Amino acid sequence: MYVCLCRGITDQDIKDAMANGAESYRQIREELDLGTCCGRCAPEAKSIINEELAQIAARISVAA
C-alpha cells in the first residue's frame, strides 16, 4: 500500500527500512525522504512504525 504518494513510498518500504536498522520516524524520514513534501503521510507512517516496533518488542520478549 502506498503511504506517501508524493515520493512513492509504500508500507513495505518503511518495514524494509526498519528491518535494515531504522528505529524511528526521524531515521526513516531521512532514509526514504518520507513526509518532506506535503506531510499527509506522516500519521500513517508513524502508525506503521509503531506497529512494527510493537511486533519487534513482542518477538524479543518471547525469545527472552
C-alpha positions in Angstrom: 0.0 0.0 0.0 1.3 3.5 -0.8 1.8 5.6 2.2 3.5 8.6 0.6 2.1 9.4 -2.8 4.5 12.3 -3.3 7.5 10.1 -3.0 6.0 6.8 -4.0 6.9 5.2 -0.6 5.0 2.0 0.4 4.4 0.4 3.8 6.8 -2.3 2.7 9.5 0.3 2.1 9.0 1.5 5.7 9.1 -2.1 7.0 12.3 -2.8 5.0 14.0 0.3 6.3 13.2 -0.9 9.9 14.5 -4.4 9.1 17.7 -2.7 7.9 18.1 -0.8 11.3 16.0 2.3 11.2 14.3 2.7 14.6 12.4 5.9 14.5 10.3 8.1 12.3 13.2 10.5 12.0 15.5 7.9 10.8 13.0 6.6 8.2 12.2 10.2 7.1 15.9 10.8 6.5 16.5 7.5 4.7 13.4 7.5 2.5 12.7 11.2 2.3 9.3 10.4 3.8 7.0 13.2 4.8 9.1 16.0 3.4 6.6 17.2 0.7 3.0 17.7 1.8 3.2 15.8 5.1 -0.1 14.0 4.8 1.7 10.6 5.1 3.2 11.3 8.5 0.4 10.0 10.6 0.0 6.7 8.7 3.8 6.3 8.5 4.1 6.8 12.3 1.3 4.2 12.8 3.1 1.6 10.7 6.4 2.3 12.5 4.7 1.9 15.9 3.1 -1.4 14.8 6.4 -2.7 13.6 8.2 -1.6 16.8 5.5 -3.4 18.9 5.9 -6.6 16.8 9.7 -6.4 17.3 9.3 -5.9 21.1 6.9 -8.9 21.2 9.4 -11.1 19.4 12.2 -10.1 21.7 10.1 -10.7 24.9 9.1 -14.2 23.6 12.7 -15.0 22.8 13.9 -13.9 26.2 
